[in-house]
Every structure is written in C-alpha cells, then in structure tokens.
Amino acid sequence: MINNLHISSVHTDVTEDLKLYVEKKIGALYKYMPKQVREAAQVTVKLKEAKRASKGRTYECEVIMKLHKSTLSAHQKSISMPAAIDEAENNLKNQLKKYKDLHNPSKFRKHLIGRFKEPATV
C-alpha cells in the first residue's frame, strides 16, 4: 500500500466507506510503481461534488502522484464518485506503466548494454 496517501474533499463529506474505497483502489497502484520509488511516493486525492443546473450532480476525482523524477496526475468526472475513482485509477495505471518502462530499462536491455561494455575475450 502507498504510505503517503492524503484524501481531501470539496463540497462533499468523505465517509469511511468512500475512504476505504479510495485506499483500496489508489493504494493498489503500489504494485505498478518501480521498487526504488515506492517509499518516497506521495499521493493526493481530491474529491469534489459539483451541482449543475442542466446536468444534475457530477462528481470529480483528481489524483496527483509525486514520484522521484516526475508528477503524474489524473482528473476524471462521472455521475458517481466510485465511477470517477475507477476511471482515475485506470488512467494512472497506464501512466505508471509508461513511467516504469521509461525509467526502468528491461533486463534484456541491461544485459545487452553490459555485453557491449565488457572487453572482448579472445
């Protein structure tokens, strides 16, 4: 689980069930983070309820994840709070996969680079 997870809300109350849901969904992104980044990661979740005259109520979930070399963010709107959280989680999951590919070279690439650096034996 992510150690530094902060949940804040605007125009809505965060119930215990909603807090547990956020911790379950956003906290599960821990496994997609590179091992070097996991302890220092800071995640802020902002939940907002907006009342619109024409559309009724809309819910927004904004997740800001500060990692070692960059900041990832996802902002989603939906008709229910859990749906907005799910969409933000999927968005961040894809961003974390790209981050991991960019900052952690694969084993094959490490092996290939190491092979070129070794002196040739005759």
C-alpha distance (Angstrom), angle and dihedral (degrees) to the residues before:
residue distance angle dihedral
M1 . . .
I2 3.76 . .
N3 3.80 110.9 .
N4 3.82 99.5 -157.5
L5 3.80 103.0 51.8
H6 3.81 115.9 147.2
I7 3.80 122.2 -174.2
S8 3.80 122.2 -163.1
S9 3.78 132.3 170.4
V10 3.79 139.3 -155.9
H11 3.82 121.8 -155.6
T12 3.80 91.6 -9.6
D13 3.77 139.4 73.6
V14 3.78 120.9 -118.5
T15 3.79 107.2 -132.0
E16 3.78 122.0 -156.6
D17 3.82 90.6 -108.5
L18 3.79 91.9 52.7
K19 3.80 91.2 46.8
L20 3.80 90.9 52.0
Y21 3.82 90.1 47.7
V22 3.81 91.8 52.7
E23 3.81 91.5 47.2
K24 3.80 90.4 49.5
K25 3.80 96.5 47.5
I26 3.81 102.8 35.1
G27 3.81 93.0 33.1
A28 3.81 89.4 57.1
L29 3.81 89.1 65.5
Y30 3.80 85.3 77.9
K31 3.80 90.6 90.4
Y32 3.81 92.1 58.1
M33 3.82 93.6 55.9
P34 3.79 121.9 94.1
K35 3.80 112.0 -103.6
Q36 3.81 93.5 -116.7
V37 3.81 92.4 57.0
R38 3.82 101.7 44.0
E39 3.81 99.2 88.7
A40 3.81 96.3 45.5
A41 3.82 97.4 43.9
Q42 3.80 116.1 120.1
V43 3.79 119.8 -163.4
T44 3.80 126.8 -169.2
V45 3.80 120.1 -170.6
K46 3.82 118.3 -165.5
L47 3.79 117.6 -168.2
K48 3.80 120.3 -166.8
E49 3.79 136.1 179.7
A50 3.79 116.8 -155.3
K51 3.78 125.4 -171.1
R52 3.76 114.9 -148.5
A53 3.77 123.4 -172.6
S54 3.79 95.8 -139.3
K55 3.82 101.4 33.3
G56 3.79 102.7 33.7
R57 3.79 115.8 -137.8
T58 3.77 124.1 -6.1
Y59 3.76 126.6 -175.3
E60 3.78 125.9 -147.0
C61 3.77 130.3 -160.6
E62 3.79 120.6 -169.0
V63 3.79 119.4 -175.6
I64 3.81 121.3 -170.7
M65 3.79 116.1 -170.5
K66 3.80 117.6 -170.5
L67 3.77 112.1 -159.0
H68 3.78 132.7 174.4
K69 3.80 99.6 -85.9
S70 3.80 104.0 16.0
T71 3.78 148.2 9.5
L72 3.79 121.8 -112.5
S73 3.79 122.0 -161.3
A74 3.77 138.6 179.3
H75 3.81 127.2 -170.6
Q76 3.80 117.8 -171.9
K77 3.82 134.8 172.8
S78 3.77 125.8 -159.3
I79 3.80 143.9 152.9
S80 3.81 92.2 -101.2
M81 3.78 133.5 35.2
P82 3.85 96.8 -124.4
A83 3.81 90.6 50.7
A84 3.82 91.0 52.3
I85 3.82 90.4 48.9
D86 3.83 91.2 49.7
E87 3.80 92.4 50.6
A88 3.81 91.9 48.5
E89 3.81 89.9 48.9
N90 3.82 92.1 53.0
N91 3.78 91.1 47.5
L92 3.81 92.3 50.6
K93 3.80 91.9 45.3
N94 3.81 89.9 59.4
Q95 3.80 91.9 45.5
L96 3.82 91.4 50.4
K97 3.81 91.5 51.2
K98 3.81 89.7 53.7
Y99 3.82 90.9 45.2
K100 3.79 91.2 51.2
D101 3.82 92.5 48.9
L102 3.78 91.1 48.8
H103 3.82 98.5 46.3
N104 3.82 101.0 31.8
P105 3.77 113.6 54.9
S106 3.76 113.9 -146.9
K107 3.80 122.1 -103.6
F108 3.79 90.4 -109.5
R109 3.80 91.4 54.4
K110 3.83 91.9 47.7
H111 3.80 90.2 49.4
L112 3.80 92.3 48.3
I113 3.82 93.7 48.9
G114 3.80 91.2 46.3
R115 3.77 90.5 51.1
F116 3.79 92.7 56.4
K117 3.80 91.7 48.5
E118 3.80 94.3 53.4
P119 3.79 115.8 93.6
A120 3.75 114.0 -108.8
T121 3.79 114.6 -104.4
V122 3.77 119.3 -144.1
